[in-house]
Amino acid sequence: MGLADVASAIARLEPVHFHKSMVSHNDRRRWQDVYHLPHGSLIIYVKFIDDTLTEFLLLSFKEK
């Protein structure tokens, strides 16, 4: 997937795709949100963390 494809997939995220919240392994005070996004025949694992500069930072975008 190219950058435009990744951006398009992220734009399609909905609350129904939310899987869980978890603490960061490096800093137990920071929370990460995990989503499972259907994409064709695949499920994409998407993980974000809150970021003071951009609101959210994409940590992971990969096939589940």
C-alpha positions in Angstrom: 0.0 0.0 0.0 1.2 3.5 -0.8 0.8 6.5 1.5 -2.4 7.6 -0.2 -3.9 4.1 0.4 -2.9 4.2 4.1 -4.5 7.6 4.5 -7.6 6.5 2.7 -7.9 3.4 5.0 -7.4 5.5 8.1 -10.1 7.9 7.0 -12.5 4.9 6.8 -12.0 4.0 10.5 -15.3 3.9 12.5 -16.0 3.2 16.1 -17.1 -0.4 15.1 -13.4 -1.0 14.1 -12.1 -0.2 17.6 -10.6 -3.3 19.3 -9.0 -2.2 22.5 -7.0 0.4 24.5 -3.7 -0.6 26.0 -0.8 1.0 27.9 2.5 1.7 26.1 5.3 -0.8 26.9 7.7 2.1 27.3 5.5 4.4 29.4 2.7 2.8 31.3 1.0 6.3 31.6 0.4 6.6 27.9 -2.5 4.8 26.2 -2.6 3.3 22.8 -5.8 2.6 20.8 -5.9 -0.5 18.5 -8.3 -0.9 15.6 -9.0 -3.9 13.3 -10.0 -2.5 9.9 -11.3 -4.8 7.1 -9.6 -4.1 3.8 -10.6 -6.5 1.0 -9.9 -10.0 2.2 -7.4 -8.7 4.9 -7.8 -7.3 8.3 -5.4 -4.3 9.0 -4.1 -3.8 12.5 -3.9 -0.1 13.2 -2.5 1.4 16.4 -2.4 5.1 17.5 -1.1 6.9 20.5 -2.0 10.4 21.7 0.5 13.0 20.7 0.6 16.6 21.9 1.9 17.9 18.5 -0.5 16.2 16.1 -3.4 14.8 18.3 -2.6 11.2 17.3 0.5 9.4 16.1 0.2 6.3 13.9 2.4 3.6 15.5 1.4 0.5 13.5 -0.3 -0.3 10.2 0.1 -3.9 9.2 -1.7 -7.0 8.2 -3.2 -8.8 11.3 
